């Protein structure tokens, strides 16, 4: 497993849809990451970025 954190820029619509609700924000981010970035685990959200860790193996 790679311990180097990856920063994934989150689209603005996620923040607009969440409208300040932290639980909704995390739900939308998890859904977005599951669809677009399989193999990444969310560590935390910092500003407009999801700080992630890769869970899949690569060369």
PDB file of N, CA, C and O in Angstrom:
ATOM      1  N   UNK A   1       0.838  -1.171   0.000  1.00  0.00           N
ATOM      2  CA  UNK A   1       0.000   0.000   0.000  1.00  0.00           C
ATOM      3  C   UNK A   1       0.889   1.241   0.000  1.00  0.00           C
ATOM      4  O   UNK A   1       1.924   1.272   0.664  1.00  0.00           O
ATOM      5  N   UNK A   2       0.482   2.246  -0.738  1.00  0.00           N
ATOM      6  CA  UNK A   2       1.245   3.486  -0.854  1.00  0.00           C
ATOM      7  C   UNK A   2       0.805   4.456   0.239  1.00  0.00           C
ATOM      8  O   UNK A   2      -0.384   4.751   0.356  1.00  0.00           O
ATOM      9  N   UNK A   3       1.742   4.954   1.035  1.00  0.00           N
ATOM     10  CA  UNK A   3       1.389   5.842   2.132  1.00  0.00           C
ATOM     11  C   UNK A   3       1.477   7.318   1.746  1.00  0.00           C
ATOM     12  O   UNK A   3       1.251   8.186   2.589  1.00  0.00           O
ATOM     13  N   UNK A   4       1.798   7.616   0.494  1.00  0.00           N
ATOM     14  CA  UNK A   4       1.862   9.000   0.038  1.00  0.00           C
ATOM     15  C   UNK A   4       0.438   9.498  -0.205  1.00  0.00           C
ATOM     16  O   UNK A   4      -0.294   8.911  -1.001  1.00  0.00           O
ATOM     17  N   UNK A   5       0.040  10.576   0.476  1.00  0.00           N
ATOM     18  CA  UNK A   5      -1.328  11.075   0.268  1.00  0.00           C
ATOM     19  C   UNK A   5      -1.492  11.719  -1.107  1.00  0.00           C
ATOM     20  O   UNK A   5      -0.570  12.348  -1.626  1.00  0.00           O
ATOM     21  N   UNK A   6      -2.666  11.552  -1.679  1.00  0.00           N
ATOM     22  CA  UNK A   6      -3.005  12.133  -2.970  1.00  0.00           C
ATOM     23  C   UNK A   6      -4.082  13.188  -2.739  1.00  0.00           C
ATOM     24  O   UNK A   6      -4.993  12.994  -1.933  1.00  0.00           O
ATOM     25  N   UNK A   7      -3.968  14.303  -3.452  1.00  0.00           N
ATOM     26  CA  UNK A   7      -4.966  15.363  -3.356  1.00  0.00           C
ATOM     27  C   UNK A   7      -5.845  15.294  -4.590  1.00  0.00           C
ATOM     28  O   UNK A   7      -5.358  15.385  -5.717  1.00  0.00           O
ATOM     29  N   UNK A   8      -7.144  15.132  -4.374  1.00  0.00           N
ATOM     30  CA  UNK A   8      -8.100  15.070  -5.472  1.00  0.00           C
ATOM     31  C   UNK A   8      -8.960  16.331  -5.402  1.00  0.00           C
ATOM     32  O   UNK A   8      -9.644  16.564  -4.405  1.00  0.00           O
ATOM     33  N   UNK A   9      -8.925  17.143  -6.459  1.00  0.00           N
ATOM     34  CA  UNK A   9      -9.730  18.350  -6.517  1.00  0.00           C
ATOM     35  C   UNK A   9     -11.191  17.957  -6.672  1.00  0.00           C
ATOM     36  O   UNK A   9     -11.545  17.211  -7.585  1.00  0.00           O
ATOM     37  N   UNK A  10     -12.029  18.454  -5.788  1.00  0.00           N
ATOM     38  CA  UNK A  10     -13.450  18.130  -5.813  1.00  0.00           C
ATOM     39  C   UNK A  10     -14.211  19.172  -6.630  1.00  0.00           C
ATOM     40  O   UNK A  10     -13.891  20.359  -6.572  1.00  0.00           O
ATOM     41  N   UNK A  11     -15.219  18.734  -7.391  1.00  0.00           N
ATOM     42  CA  UNK A  11     -15.985  19.689  -8.187  1.00  0.00           C
ATOM     43  C   UNK A  11     -16.837  20.609  -7.300  1.00  0.00           C
ATOM     44  O   UNK A  11     -17.283  20.220  -6.221  1.00  0.00           O
ATOM     45  N   UNK A  12     -17.046  21.819  -7.780  1.00  0.00           N
ATOM     46  CA  UNK A  12     -17.783  22.834  -7.022  1.00  0.00           C
ATOM     47  C   UNK A  12     -19.213  22.396  -6.730  1.00  0.00           C
ATOM     48  O   UNK A  12     -19.758  22.771  -5.692  1.00  0.00           O
ATOM     49  N   UNK A  13     -19.843  21.610  -7.615  1.00  0.00           N
ATOM     50  CA  UNK A  13     -21.243  21.237  -7.408  1.00  0.00           C
ATOM     51  C   UNK A  13     -21.433  20.448  -6.117  1.00  0.00           C
ATOM     52  O   UNK A  13     -22.510  20.492  -5.523  1.00  0.00           O
ATOM     53  N   UNK A  14     -20.407  19.731  -5.675  1.00  0.00           N
ATOM     54  CA  UNK A  14     -20.514  18.977  -4.420  1.00  0.00           C
ATOM     55  C   UNK A  14     -20.746  19.935  -3.259  1.00  0.00           C
ATOM     56  O   UNK A  14     -21.604  19.689  -2.411  1.00  0.00           O
ATOM     57  N   UNK A  15     -19.992  21.016  -3.217  1.00  0.00           N
ATOM     58  CA  UNK A  15     -20.122  21.987  -2.126  1.00  0.00           C
ATOM     59  C   UNK A  15     -21.444  22.744  -2.214  1.00  0.00           C
ATOM     60  O   UNK A  15     -22.057  23.054  -1.192  1.00  0.00           O
ATOM     61  N   UNK A  16     -21.879  23.037  -3.433  1.00  0.00           N
ATOM     62  CA  UNK A  16     -23.159  23.722  -3.614  1.00  0.00           C
ATOM     63  C   UNK A  16     -24.319  22.842  -3.171  1.00  0.00           C
ATOM     64  O   UNK A  16     -25.248  23.316  -2.517  1.00  0.00           O
ATOM     65  N   UNK A  17     -24.267  21.579  -3.521  1.00  0.00           N
ATOM     66  CA  UNK A  17     -25.333  20.646  -3.152  1.00  0.00           C
ATOM     67  C   UNK A  17     -25.359  20.373  -1.647  1.00  0.00           C
ATOM     68  O   UNK A  17     -26.431  20.214  -1.063  1.00  0.00           O
ATOM     69  N   UNK A  18     -24.197  20.318  -1.026  1.00  0.00           N
ATOM     70  CA  UNK A  18     -24.117  20.043   0.413  1.00  0.00           C
ATOM     71  C   UNK A  18     -24.629  21.236   1.225  1.00  0.00           C
ATOM     72  O   UNK A  18     -25.167  21.053   2.317  1.00  0.00           O
ATOM     73  N   UNK A  19     -24.469  22.434   0.711  1.00  0.00           N
ATOM     74  CA  UNK A  19     -24.980  23.667   1.330  1.00  0.00           C
ATOM     75  C   UNK A  19     -24.623  23.772   2.817  1.00  0.00           C
ATOM     76  O   UNK A  19     -25.470  24.110   3.644  1.00  0.00           O
ATOM     77  N   UNK A  20     -23.362  23.478   3.145  1.00  0.00           N
ATOM     78  CA  UNK A  20     -22.897  23.638   4.521  1.00  0.00           C
ATOM     79  C   UNK A  20     -23.180  22.470   5.451  1.00  0.00           C
ATOM     80  O   UNK A  20     -22.773  22.506   6.612  1.00  0.00           O
ATOM     81  N   UNK A  21     -23.863  21.439   4.980  1.00  0.00           N
ATOM     82  CA  UNK A  21     -24.168  20.256   5.797  1.00  0.00           C
ATOM     83  C   UNK A  21     -22.987  19.284   5.682  1.00  0.00           C
ATOM     84  O   UNK A  21     -22.767  18.688   4.628  1.00  0.00           O
ATOM     85  N   UNK A  22     -22.240  19.131   6.764  1.00  0.00           N
ATOM     86  CA  UNK A  22     -21.017  18.325   6.731  1.00  0.00           C
ATOM     87  C   UNK A  22     -21.288  16.853   6.413  1.00  0.00           C
ATOM     88  O   UNK A  22     -20.531  16.233   5.665  1.00  0.00           O
ATOM     89  N   UNK A  23     -22.351  16.296   6.970  1.00  0.00           N
ATOM     90  CA  UNK A  23     -22.673  14.887   6.680  1.00  0.00           C
ATOM     91  C   UNK A  23     -23.004  14.699   5.200  1.00  0.00           C
ATOM     92  O   UNK A  23     -22.587  13.720   4.581  1.00  0.00           O
ATOM     93  N   UNK A  24     -23.756  15.643   4.643  1.00  0.00           N
ATOM     94  CA  UNK A  24     -24.100  15.563   3.224  1.00  0.00           C
ATOM     95  C   UNK A  24     -22.854  15.741   2.369  1.00  0.00           C
ATOM     96  O   UNK A  24     -22.716  15.081   1.339  1.00  0.00           O
ATOM     97  N   UNK A  25     -21.952  16.616   2.773  1.00  0.00           N
ATOM     98  CA  UNK A  25     -20.704  16.823   2.046  1.00  0.00           C
ATOM     99  C   UNK A  25     -19.906  15.520   1.975  1.00  0.00           C
ATOM    100  O   UNK A  25     -19.455  15.132   0.897  1.00  0.00           O
ATOM    101  N   UNK A  26     -19.729  14.850   3.099  1.00  0.00           N
ATOM    102  CA  UNK A  26     -18.972  13.599   3.112  1.00  0.00           C
ATOM    103  C   UNK A  26     -19.678  12.518   2.296  1.00  0.00           C
ATOM    104  O   UNK A  26     -19.022  11.717   1.630  1.00  0.00           O
ATOM    105  N   UNK A  27     -21.005  12.490   2.342  1.00  0.00           N
ATOM    106  CA  UNK A  27     -21.758  11.511   1.553  1.00  0.00           C
ATOM    107  C   UNK A  27     -21.533  11.750   0.060  1.00  0.00           C
ATOM    108  O   UNK A  27     -21.283  10.808  -0.693  1.00  0.00           O
ATOM    109  N   UNK A  28     -21.621  13.009  -0.362  1.00  0.00           N
ATOM    110  CA  UNK A  28     -21.421  13.339  -1.776  1.00  0.00           C
ATOM    111  C   UNK A  28     -19.988  13.076  -2.228  1.00  0.00           C
ATOM    112  O   UNK A  28     -19.763  12.600  -3.341  1.00  0.00           O
ATOM    113  N   UNK A  29     -19.022  13.386  -1.370  1.00  0.00           N
ATOM    114  CA  UNK A  29     -17.614  13.137  -1.711  1.00  0.00           C
ATOM    115  C   UNK A  29     -17.357  11.640  -1.832  1.00  0.00           C
ATOM    116  O   UNK A  29     -16.690  11.205  -2.770  1.00  0.00           O
ATOM    117  N   UNK A  30     -17.878  10.842  -0.895  1.00  0.00           N
ATOM    118  CA  UNK A  30     -17.692   9.377  -0.981  1.00  0.00           C
ATOM    119  C   UNK A  30     -18.293   8.839  -2.271  1.00  0.00           C
ATOM    120  O   UNK A  30     -17.691   7.996  -2.935  1.00  0.00           O
ATOM    121  N   UNK A  31     -19.469   9.322  -2.626  1.00  0.00           N
ATOM    122  CA  UNK A  31     -20.125   8.861  -3.853  1.00  0.00           C
ATOM    123  C   UNK A  31     -19.300   9.253  -5.081  1.00  0.00           C
ATOM    124  O   UNK A  31     -19.096   8.434  -5.977  1.00  0.00           O
ATOM    125  N   UNK A  32     -18.829  10.495  -5.126  1.00  0.00           N
ATOM    126  CA  UNK A  32     -18.009  10.977  -6.243  1.00  0.00           C
ATOM    127  C   UNK A  32     -16.726  10.156  -6.355  1.00  0.00           C
ATOM    128  O   UNK A  32     -16.350   9.732  -7.448  1.00  0.00           O
ATOM    129  N   UNK A  33     -16.063   9.935  -5.235  1.00  0.00           N
ATOM    130  CA  UNK A  33     -14.812   9.175  -5.239  1.00  0.00           C
ATOM    131  C   UNK A  33     -15.049   7.738  -5.672  1.00  0.00           C
ATOM    132  O   UNK A  33     -14.243   7.171  -6.410  1.00  0.00           O
ATOM    133  N   UNK A  34     -16.137   7.149  -5.225  1.00  0.00           N
ATOM    134  CA  UNK A  34     -16.450   5.762  -5.592  1.00  0.00           C
ATOM    135  C   UNK A  34     -16.656   5.648  -7.098  1.00  0.00           C
ATOM    136  O   UNK A  34     -16.241   4.666  -7.714  1.00  0.00           O
ATOM    137  N   UNK A  35     -17.303   6.665  -7.695  1.00  0.00           N
ATOM    138  CA  UNK A  35     -17.578   6.621  -9.134  1.00  0.00           C
ATOM    139  C   UNK A  35     -16.358   6.978  -9.976  1.00  0.00           C
ATOM    140  O   UNK A  35     -16.130   6.371 -11.023  1.00  0.00           O
ATOM    141  N   UNK A  36     -15.579   7.950  -9.534  1.00  0.00           N
ATOM    142  CA  UNK A  36     -14.509   8.489 -10.375  1.00  0.00           C
ATOM    143  C   UNK A  36     -13.096   8.053  -9.984  1.00  0.00           C
ATOM    144  O   UNK A  36     -12.194   8.050 -10.823  1.00  0.00           O
ATOM    145  N   UNK A  37     -12.901   7.688  -8.725  1.00  0.00           N
ATOM    146  CA  UNK A  37     -11.557   7.373  -8.227  1.00  0.00           C
ATOM    147  C   UNK A  37     -11.576   6.077  -7.418  1.00  0.00           C
ATOM    148  O   UNK A  37     -11.243   6.075  -6.232  1.00  0.00           O
ATOM    149  N   UNK A  38     -11.960   4.993  -8.054  1.00  0.00           N
ATOM    150  CA  UNK A  38     -11.954   3.715  -7.359  1.00  0.00           C
ATOM    151  C   UNK A  38     -10.526   3.381  -6.972  1.00  0.00           C
ATOM    152  O   UNK A  38      -9.593   3.636  -7.733  1.00  0.00           O
ATOM    153  N   UNK A  39     -10.360   2.819  -5.805  1.00  0.00           N
ATOM    154  CA  UNK A  39      -9.022   2.488  -5.342  1.00  0.00           C
ATOM    155  C   UNK A  39      -8.409   3.570  -4.475  1.00  0.00           C
ATOM    156  O   UNK A  39      -7.239   3.480  -4.102  1.00  0.00           O
ATOM    157  N   UNK A  40      -9.184   4.588  -4.152  1.00  0.00           N
ATOM    158  CA  UNK A  40      -8.728   5.654  -3.260  1.00  0.00           C
ATOM    159  C   UNK A  40      -9.583   5.652  -1.998  1.00  0.00           C
ATOM    160  O   UNK A  40     -10.800   5.478  -2.065  1.00  0.00           O
ATOM    161  N   UNK A  41      -8.950   5.844  -0.863  1.00  0.00           N
ATOM    162  CA  UNK A  41      -9.649   5.921   0.420  1.00  0.00           C
ATOM    163  C   UNK A  41      -9.524   7.362   0.930  1.00  0.00           C
ATOM    164  O   UNK A  41      -8.425   7.914   0.979  1.00  0.00           O
ATOM    165  N   UNK A  42     -10.644   7.958   1.305  1.00  0.00           N
ATOM    166  CA  UNK A  42     -10.639   9.339   1.783  1.00  0.00           C
ATOM    167  C   UNK A  42     -10.092   9.376   3.204  1.00  0.00           C
ATOM    168  O   UNK A  42     -10.554   8.642   4.077  1.00  0.00           O
ATOM    169  N   UNK A  43      -9.109  10.231   3.424  1.00  0.00           N
ATOM    170  CA  UNK A  43      -8.558  10.445   4.758  1.00  0.00           C
ATOM    171  C   UNK A  43      -9.263  11.632   5.407  1.00  0.00           C
ATOM    172  O   UNK A  43      -9.711  11.563   6.551  1.00  0.00           O
ATOM    173  N   UNK A  44      -9.350  12.737   4.637  1.00  0.00           N
ATOM    174  CA  UNK A  44     -10.030  13.937   5.139  1.00  0.00           C
ATOM    175  C   UNK A  44     -10.305  14.860   3.956  1.00  0.00           C
ATOM    176  O   UNK A  44      -9.831  14.630   2.843  1.00  0.00           O
ATOM    177  N   UNK A  45     -11.078  15.901   4.220  1.00  0.00           N
ATOM    178  CA  UNK A  45     -11.346  16.926   3.228  1.00  0.00           C
ATOM    179  C   UNK A  45     -10.694  18.212   3.720  1.00  0.00           C
ATOM    180  O   UNK A  45     -10.914  18.641   4.853  1.00  0.00           O
ATOM    181  N   UNK A  46      -9.886  18.822   2.848  1.00  0.00           N
ATOM    182  CA  UNK A  46      -9.210  20.084   3.153  1.00  0.00           C
ATOM    183  C   UNK A  46      -9.564  21.085   2.067  1.00  0.00           C
ATOM    184  O   UNK A  46      -9.116  20.952   0.928  1.00  0.00           O
ATOM    185  N   UNK A  47     -10.352  22.069   2.407  1.00  0.00           N
ATOM    186  CA  UNK A  47     -10.748  23.062   1.406  1.00  0.00           C
ATOM    187  C   UNK A  47     -11.495  22.398   0.271  1.00  0.00           C
ATOM    188  O   UNK A  47     -12.519  21.752   0.496  1.00  0.00           O
ATOM    189  N   UNK A  48     -11.001  22.547  -0.940  1.00  0.00           N
ATOM    190  CA  UNK A  48     -11.643  21.965  -2.131  1.00  0.00           C
ATOM    191  C   UNK A  48     -11.043  20.625  -2.533  1.00  0.00           C
ATOM    192  O   UNK A  48     -11.313  20.127  -3.625  1.00  0.00           O
ATOM    193  N   UNK A  49     -10.235  20.042  -1.661  1.00  0.00           N
ATOM    194  CA  UNK A  49      -9.544  18.797  -1.981  1.00  0.00           C
ATOM    195  C   UNK A  49      -9.935  17.667  -1.029  1.00  0.00           C
ATOM    196  O   UNK A  49     -10.181  17.887   0.157  1.00  0.00           O
ATOM    197  N   UNK A  50      -9.985  16.464  -1.574  1.00  0.00           N
ATOM    198  CA  UNK A  50     -10.088  15.260  -0.755  1.00  0.00           C
ATOM    199  C   UNK A  50      -8.667  14.719  -0.640  1.00  0.00           C
ATOM    200  O   UNK A  50      -8.016  14.451  -1.650  1.00  0.00           O
ATOM    201  N   UNK A  51      -8.193  14.561   0.582  1.00  0.00           N
ATOM    202  CA  UNK A  51      -6.869  13.983   0.816  1.00  0.00           C
ATOM    203  C   UNK A  51      -7.097  12.476   0.923  1.00  0.00           C
ATOM    204  O   UNK A  51      -7.843  12.005   1.782  1.00  0.00           O
ATOM    205  N   UNK A  52      -6.440  11.732   0.037  1.00  0.00           N
ATOM    206  CA  UNK A  52      -6.731  10.305  -0.101  1.00  0.00           C
ATOM    207  C   UNK A  52      -5.463   9.462  -0.042  1.00  0.00           C
ATOM    208  O   UNK A  52      -4.337   9.954  -0.127  1.00  0.00           O
ATOM    209  N   UNK A  53      -5.710   8.179   0.107  1.00  0.00           N
ATOM    210  CA  UNK A  53      -4.652   7.179   0.097  1.00  0.00           C
ATOM    211  C   UNK A  53      -5.066   6.125  -0.919  1.00  0.00           C
ATOM    212  O   UNK A  53      -6.224   5.711  -0.960  1.00  0.00           O
ATOM    213  N   UNK A  54      -4.115   5.697  -1.736  1.00  0.00           N
ATOM    214  CA  UNK A  54      -4.426   4.642  -2.720  1.00  0.00           C
ATOM    215  C   UNK A  54      -4.481   3.307  -2.000  1.00  0.00           C
ATOM    216  O   UNK A  54      -3.623   2.987  -1.178  1.00  0.00           O
ATOM    217  N   UNK A  55      -5.499   2.545  -2.324  1.00  0.00           N
ATOM    218  CA  UNK A  55      -5.640   1.222  -1.711  1.00  0.00           C
ATOM    219  C   UNK A  55      -5.297   0.113  -2.677  1.00  0.00           C
ATOM    220  O   UNK A  55      -5.067  -1.022  -2.258  1.00  0.00           O
ATOM    221  N   UNK A  56      -5.257   0.418  -3.974  1.00  0.00           N
ATOM    222  CA  UNK A  56      -4.919  -0.616  -4.949  1.00  0.00           C
ATOM    223  C   UNK A  56      -3.424  -0.630  -5.184  1.00  0.00           C
ATOM    224  O   UNK A  56      -2.727   0.333  -4.866  1.00  0.00           O
ATOM    225  N   UNK A  57      -2.953  -1.684  -5.720  1.00  0.00           N
ATOM    226  CA  UNK A  57      -1.524  -1.827  -6.006  1.00  0.00           C
ATOM    227  C   UNK A  57      -1.268  -1.327  -7.403  1.00  0.00           C
ATOM    228  O   UNK A  57      -2.123  -1.454  -8.280  1.00  0.00           O
ATOM    229  N   UNK A  58      -0.113  -0.766  -7.617  1.00  0.00           N
ATOM    230  CA  UNK A  58       0.277  -0.326  -8.954  1.00  0.00           C
ATOM    231  C   UNK A  58       1.762  -0.599  -9.156  1.00  0.00           C
ATOM    232  O   UNK A  58       2.491  -0.888  -8.208  1.00  0.00           O
ATOM    233  N   UNK A  59       2.189  -0.504 -10.398  1.00  0.00           N
ATOM    234  CA  UNK A  59       3.563  -0.858 -10.745  1.00  0.00           C
ATOM    235  C   UNK A  59       4.576   0.077 -10.138  1.00  0.00           C
ATOM    236  O   UNK A  59       5.778  -0.096 -10.342  1.00  0.00           O
TER     237      UNK A  59
END
